[in-house]
Amino acid sequence: MPRTVFGFVADKINNPLDAHVMGPRWLFTGVGTTLMAGLMYARHRLVSWPLHYIGMPIGDTWVMTWVWFSIAIGWLLKLVILRYGGVTLYRALRPFFLGLILGQISCAGLWMLIDVFTGMVGNHIHIGVP
């Protein structure tokens, strides 16, 4: 791993990028900064703003292709629970949903321990993708 990282950095130092390559990158950085600042402003100043600003940087990552449906179900359940049960039901059900998350992590950890002690590899918990 260190060779890969330092090799990448050494290549960038020895072969710097030209202005015609860096210009659009700075432009995209500026546009992203402006959008992020706008989303942060809206989230903090507008009470009814529905979007969280953290969705912009993580929305296009490879993990989101796996977990977007689970996040959508969680959001929908929270919406229904708060709308029809109020804050009281939401607080009462919070341990149940945290237990679901802890159960998933515990199961994955158990299989990792089984792999370590038996020398096997490849045991994992499927999260809904092939």
Phi and psi in degrees as GROMACS dihedral restraints (atoms count N, CA, C in turn):
[ dihedral_restraints ]
;  ai    aj    ak    al  type     phi  dphi    fc
    3     4     5     6     1   -60.1    20    10
    4     5     6     7     1   -35.7    20    10
    6     7     8     9     1   -63.6    20    10
    7     8     9    10     1   -39.2    20    10
    9    10    11    12     1   -63.8    20    10
   10    11    12    13     1   -47.6    20    10
   12    13    14    15     1   -64.8    20    10
   13    14    15    16     1   -50.9    20    10
   15    16    17    18     1   -68.7    20    10
   16    17    18    19     1   -32.2    20    10
   18    19    20    21     1   -63.8    20    10
   19    20    21    22     1   -40.5    20    10
   21    22    23    24     1   -62.9    20    10
   22    23    24    25     1   -46.3    20    10
   24    25    26    27     1   -65.0    20    10
   25    26    27    28     1   -43.0    20    10
   27    28    29    30     1   -62.5    20    10
   28    29    30    31     1   -38.6    20    10
   30    31    32    33     1   -63.5    20    10
   31    32    33    34     1   -40.2    20    10
   33    34    35    36     1   -69.3    20    10
   34    35    36    37     1   -33.8    20    10
   36    37    38    39     1   -72.1    20    10
   37    38    39    40     1   -42.3    20    10
   39    40    41    42     1   -74.5    20    10
   40    41    42    43     1   -28.3    20    10
   42    43    44    45     1  -128.1    20    10
   43    44    45    46     1    74.4    20    10
   45    46    47    48     1   -66.0    20    10
   46    47    48    49     1   153.0    20    10
   48    49    50    51     1   -79.4    20    10
   49    50    51    52     1   147.6    20    10
   51    52    53    54     1   -78.1    20    10
   52    53    54    55     1   170.0    20    10
   54    55    56    57     1   -66.5    20    10
   55    56    57    58     1   -32.5    20    10
   57    58    59    60     1   -69.8    20    10
   58    59    60    61     1   -18.8    20    10
   60    61    62    63     1   -89.7    20    10
   61    62    63    64     1   -40.1    20    10
   63    64    65    66     1   -76.6    20    10
   64    65    66    67     1   -27.0    20    10
   66    67    68    69     1   -57.3    20    10
   67    68    69    70     1   -55.2    20    10
   69    70    71    72     1   -62.2    20    10
   70    71    72    73     1   -31.9    20    10
   72    73    74    75     1   -65.7    20    10
   73    74    75    76     1   -41.8    20    10
   75    76    77    78     1   -66.2    20    10
   76    77    78    79     1   -35.7    20    10
   78    79    80    81     1   -63.4    20    10
   79    80    81    82     1   -47.6    20    10
   81    82    83    84     1   -62.9    20    10
   82    83    84    85     1   -36.7    20    10
   84    85    86    87     1   -62.8    20    10
   85    86    87    88     1   -42.5    20    10
   87    88    89    90     1   -65.1    20    10
   88    89    90    91     1   -41.1    20    10
   90    91    92    93     1   -65.0    20    10
   91    92    93    94     1   -43.4    20    10
   93    94    95    96     1   -63.7    20    10
   94    95    96    97     1   -40.2    20    10
   96    97    98    99     1   -62.9    20    10
   97    98    99   100     1   -42.7    20    10
   99   100   101   102     1   -64.6    20    10
  100   101   102   103     1   -44.9    20    10
  102   103   104   105     1   -62.5    20    10
  103   104   105   106     1   -43.5    20    10
  105   106   107   108     1   -63.7    20    10
  106   107   108   109     1   -42.7    20    10
  108   109   110   111     1   -63.0    20    10
  109   110   111   112     1   -39.8    20    10
  111   112   113   114     1   -64.7    20    10
  112   113   114   115     1   -42.2    20    10
  114   115   116   117     1   -65.9    20    10
  115   116   117   118     1   -39.4    20    10
  117   118   119   120     1   -65.9    20    10
  118   119   120   121     1   -42.4    20    10
  120   121   122   123     1   -61.2    20    10
  121   122   123   124     1   -47.2    20    10
  123   124   125   126     1   -63.0    20    10
  124   125   126   127     1   -40.8    20    10
  126   127   128   129     1   -65.9    20    10
  127   128   129   130     1   -36.8    20    10
  129   130   131   132     1   -87.8    20    10
  130   131   132   133     1   -22.9    20    10
  132   133   134   135     1  -106.3    20    10
  133   134   135   136     1   -27.7    20    10
  135   136   137   138     1  -104.4    20    10
  136   137   138   139     1   116.5    20    10
  138   139   140   141     1   -61.9    20    10
  139   140   141   142     1   -38.7    20    10
  141   142   143   144     1   -93.0    20    10
  142   143   144   145     1    12.9    20    10
  144   145   146   147     1   -68.3    20    10
  145   146   147   148     1   121.5    20    10
  147   148   149   150     1   -86.3    20    10
  148   149   150   151     1   -16.7    20    10
  150   151   152   153     1   -99.2    20    10
  151   152   153   154     1   139.7    20    10
  153   154   155   156     1   -94.3    20    10
  154   155   156   157     1   140.2    20    10
  156   157   158   159     1   -67.8    20    10
  157   158   159   160     1   -21.7    20    10
  159   160   161   162     1   -69.6    20    10
  160   161   162   163     1   -17.1    20    10
  162   163   164   165     1   -65.5    20    10
  163   164   165   166     1   -26.4    20    10
  165   166   167   168     1   -67.2    20    10
  166   167   168   169     1   -50.7    20    10
  168   169   170   171     1   -72.5    20    10
  169   170   171   172     1   -27.5    20    10
  171   172   173   174     1   -97.6    20    10
  172   173   174   175     1    -7.3    20    10
  174   175   176   177     1   -65.7    20    10
  175   176   177   178     1   -24.1    20    10
  177   178   179   180     1  -114.2    20    10
  178   179   180   181     1    30.0    20    10
  180   181   182   183     1   -95.2    20    10
  181   182   183   184     1   162.5    20    10
  183   184   185   186     1   -68.1    20    10
  184   185   186   187     1   -25.9    20    10
  186   187   188   189     1   -66.4    20    10
  187   188   189   190     1   -34.3    20    10
  189   190   191   192     1   -64.2    20    10
  190   191   192   193     1   -25.6    20    10
  192   193   194   195     1   -67.7    20    10
  193   194   195   196     1   -20.5    20    10
  195   196   197   198     1   -93.6    20    10
  196   197   198   199     1   -38.9    20    10
  198   199   200   201     1  -107.0    20    10
  199   200   201   202     1     1.5    20    10
  201   202   203   204     1   -61.4    20    10
  202   203   204   205     1   -37.2    20    10
  204   205   206   207     1   -69.3    20    10
  205   206   207   208     1   -39.6    20    10
  207   208   209   210     1   -63.3    20    10
  208   209   210   211     1   -40.5    20    10
  210   211   212   213     1   -64.7    20    10
  211   212   213   214     1   -41.1    20    10
  213   214   215   216     1   -64.2    20    10
  214   215   216   217     1   -40.6    20    10
  216   217   218   219     1   -65.4    20    10
  217   218   219   220     1   -43.0    20    10
  219   220   221   222     1   -61.0    20    10
  220   221   222   223     1   -43.0    20    10
  222   223   224   225     1   -62.2    20    10
  223   224   225   226     1   -44.7    20    10
  225   226   227   228     1   -64.6    20    10
  226   227   228   229     1   -42.7    20    10
  228   229   230   231     1   -62.9    20    10
  229   230   231   232     1   -42.4    20    10
  231   232   233   234     1   -62.2    20    10
  232   233   234   235     1   -42.2    20    10
  234   235   236   237     1   -61.0    20    10
  235   236   237   238     1   -47.2    20    10
  237   238   239   240     1   -65.9    20    10
  238   239   240   241     1   -43.6    20    10
  240   241   242   243     1   -63.3    20    10
  241   242   243   244     1   -45.1    20    10
  243   244   245   246     1   -68.6    20    10
  244   245   246   247     1   -37.0    20    10
  246   247   248   249     1   -70.0    20    10
  247   248   249   250     1   -43.0    20    10
  249   250   251   252     1  -101.5    20    10
  250   251   252   253     1   -21.1    20    10
  252   253   254   255     1  -112.2    20    10
  253   254   255   256     1   -17.1    20    10
  255   256   257   258     1    77.7    20    10
  256   257   258   259     1  -174.5    20    10
  258   259   260   261     1   -66.2    20    10
  259   260   261   262     1   -31.6    20    10
  261   262   263   264     1   -62.6    20    10
  262   263   264   265     1   -49.0    20    10
  264   265   266   267     1   -66.3    20    10
  265   266   267   268     1   -37.5    20    10
  267   268   269   270     1   -59.2    20    10
  268   269   270   271     1   -47.3    20    10
  270   271   272   273     1   -68.0    20    10
  271   272   273   274     1   -32.2    20    10
  273   274   275   276     1   -70.8    20    10
  274   275   276   277     1   -34.0    20    10
  276   277   278   279     1   -89.3    20    10
  277   278   279   280     1   -10.5    20    10
  279   280   281   282     1   -57.4    20    10
  280   281   282   283     1   -43.6    20    10
  282   283   284   285     1   -60.3    20    10
  283   284   285   286     1   -35.0    20    10
  285   286   287   288     1   -61.7    20    10
  286   287   288   289     1   -48.1    20    10
  288   289   290   291     1   -70.3    20    10
  289   290   291   292     1   -35.5    20    10
  291   292   293   294     1   -65.6    20    10
  292   293   294   295     1   -33.0    20    10
  294   295   296   297     1   -65.6    20    10
  295   296   297   298     1   -36.3    20    10
  297   298   299   300     1   -61.1    20    10
  298   299   300   301     1   -42.8    20    10
  300   301   302   303     1   -65.5    20    10
  301   302   303   304     1   -46.0    20    10
  303   304   305   306     1   -62.4    20    10
  304   305   306   307     1   -37.9    20    10
  306   307   308   309     1   -63.2    20    10
  307   308   309   310     1   -41.3    20    10
  309   310   311   312     1   -63.6    20    10
  310   311   312   313     1   -45.2    20    10
  312   313   314   315     1   -66.6    20    10
  313   314   315   316     1   -41.0    20    10
  315   316   317   318     1   -63.8    20    10
  316   317   318   319     1   -40.9    20    10
  318   319   320   321     1   -64.0    20    10
  319   320   321   322     1   -44.1    20    10
  321   322   323   324     1   -64.0    20    10
  322   323   324   325     1   -40.3    20    10
  324   325   326   327     1   -64.8    20    10
  325   326   327   328     1   -38.4    20    10
  327   328   329   330     1   -61.2    20    10
  328   329   330   331     1   -45.0    20    10
  330   331   332   333     1   -66.1    20    10
  331   332   333   334     1   -32.5    20    10
  333   334   335   336     1   -66.5    20    10
  334   335   336   337     1   -40.7    20    10
  336   337   338   339     1   -64.9    20    10
  337   338   339   340     1   -40.1    20    10
  339   340   341   342     1   -60.2    20    10
  340   341   342   343     1   -42.7    20    10
  342   343   344   345     1   -60.0    20    10
  343   344   345   346     1   -42.9    20    10
  345   346   347   348     1   -65.1    20    10
  346   347   348   349     1   -45.1    20    10
  348   349   350   351     1   -80.5    20    10
  349   350   351   352     1   -23.8    20    10
  351   352   353   354     1  -101.0    20    10
  352   353   354   355     1   -11.5    20    10
  354   355   356   357     1    80.0    20    10
  355   356   357   358     1     7.5    20    10
  357   358   359   360     1   -81.3    20    10
  358   359   360   361     1   163.2    20    10
  360   361   362   363     1  -137.4    20    10
  361   362   363   364     1   158.2    20    10
  363   364   365   366     1    97.0    20    10
  364   365   366   367     1    -6.7    20    10
  366   367   368   369     1   -75.9    20    10
  367   368   369   370     1   121.4    20    10
  369   370   371   372     1  -151.9    20    10
  370   371   372   373     1   166.7    20    10
  372   373   374   375     1   -97.6    20    10
  373   374   375   376     1   125.5    20    10
  375   376   377   378     1   -74.0    20    10
  376   377   378   379     1   136.3    20    10
  378   379   380   381     1  -109.3    20    10
  379   380   381   382     1    19.9    20    10
  381   382   383   384     1   106.4    20    10
  382   383   384   385     1     2.3    20    10
  384   385   386   387     1  -123.0    20    10
  385   386   387   388     1   150.1    20    10
